[in-house]
Amino acid sequence: MKTAESPTTTSECSPPDQWISRQPSGTRGLDFQQIRERQSTTWNAALDADVDVTKGGRPDLFLVSFDGDCPVNGSLAEHPNGIHAGWGSCEVFQATPVCPHLCVLRQYAALGDLDFPMREQA
């Protein structure tokens, strides 16, 4: 993962909401091992991107800036079985099963740079 050299200025972006009360109703179960195998383009895009990750208002909420774009919200929690519960505020997440922003969060966690809360099975 690269680091951003020239981030987008704040004036070009409207700040995302950092105080979402809980994971939204659009939260999905995500198996990142399958995502790496079946959606390698999305997974690899996250590896190759210039990213900036900051913590949001909850343990599972993060702001992810991807290749200098405006930051988006990403929420990720881990089930005891290793599957993750995730949600993203970007258009890609709304249109596809997973977005590069959530892949970035999972990659950071694999490197030990982030911790996700455990989510109880429903």
LINTATA-V843262 format. One record per run of one state. SS is the DSSP state (H for helix, E for strand, L for the rest). FROM is the first residue (numbers start at 1). LEN is the number of residues. If there is no record, write none. Layout:
ss:from:len
SS:FROM:LEN
SS:FROM:LEN
This chain:
ss:from:len
L:1:1
E:2:2
L:4:6
H:10:3
L:13:15
E:28:3
L:31:1
H:32:7
L:39:1
H:40:9
L:49:1
E:50:6
L:56:5
E:61:6
L:67:5
E:72:8
L:80:4
E:84:5
L:89:2
H:91:5
L:96:4
H:100:11
L:111:7
E:118:2
L:120:3
